[in-house]
Amino acid sequence: MLADIWAEVLGLPEVSVTSGFFELGGHSLLATRIVARIRREFGVELSAADLLGGGTTVAGLAAAVRAARLEQADPDELRRALDELADLTDDEVAALLADDPTTPRRTDDSRGNR
């Protein structure tokens, strides 16, 4: 979903999670637009500096979004979510992660081959 936001704001057909924001033609005004979209789509507060500083790739920004979601979450909601997760089997957790578009995907096999 973050890659889709980047592609739309940057006017590109698609964006790799490892492509750099500046390499793709990004600048501060576009960073502000991306941050506004993230706020609307994910409900988290980030600054353009989060994108321009450490989140200059989709993967880097995804980490910042995850961290912000945890920092900004209601402690009672987190407790309830953790209680629900504790009751899931490993297969159920794997299925949930497979459906989550923000979960990083491996592009190699378990031996590290590409």
N, C-alpha and C positions, 0 to 999 in steps of 0.2 A: 504494500500500500504506500509506503514512503517513496519507493522508486516511482510509482505512478504520479504522486504529487510532484516530485522533482521534474519528471518528464513533462507534465502539463505546464508547470510554472516556467520551466526553461524552454518550452516550445520544441521539445525533442520527441521522436517517436518512442524511444525507450531509453532507460538509464541503467547501467550496471551498478550493483551495490558497491563496487570498488572504484568507480570513477570519481575523480575529484570534482568538487563543486566549481572551483575556478576553472579547471580544464574544460568544463562543460559550458562555460560562458557565464557563470554565476557572478553576481556582484551584490552589494549591500541591499539594494532595493529588492532584488529577487529573494535574498535571504529573509527579508522581512515578510514577503508574501508567503514563503514556504512556512515560516514560523506561525503565521496566522492560520494557514491551512491545518497545520499540526494541532494547533489549539482547538480548532473547530472539529477535526476528525477524531482526535485522541483525548481531548479534554485536559491537556497538560500545558503548563506555562513554561515556555522556553524563550530565550532571547535570541536575537540575531547573532549575538556573540557566541552562543552555543553552537551555531552552525558554522560561523566564520572561524571559530577557534578550533575546538577539538572534533567537531562533527563534519568534517569536510568531505566525507563520503556518506552514502546512504547507510552503510554498516555502522559507521561511527555515530551518525545521528540516531540510528535505531537504539544504540546503547544509551545515548543521552535521554531518549524518550522513555526507555524502560526505567532508568534511574529516576527520572522526574515523576513517573507514575507511582513509583514506590514512595518517594519522598512526600508527594502531595496526597497520598491516599489516606483515607480515614482509618485510624488504628483498629476500630471495631470491624470495619469491612475487611481489613487484612486478616484479622483473627478468624472471622467467619470463613473466608476463602481458604486459609490454611487448614482449618478444621475439615472443610470439604475435601481438600486435596489429600489429607491424611487418610481418608477413607477410600481413596481410589486405588485400583490395582495398577501395576506397572504398565499393563497393556492399555488401560484407560488413559493414563497420563500420556503415553506415547501417541495415542489417537488424538488427544486434545492438542498436543504440540504439533502434530502433522497438519492440523486444521488451522493453526495460528500463522497468519502471513508474516508476522514479525520474527518467527523462529528462524534462526540462520540455518541454511541448508548446506550440507556437505556436498562438494562437487567431486569428491574422490572416494575411493573405497576405504575400508577400515585399515588397510596396510599403508595408506598414504600415497598410493599410486593415482595418477591422473589418467 
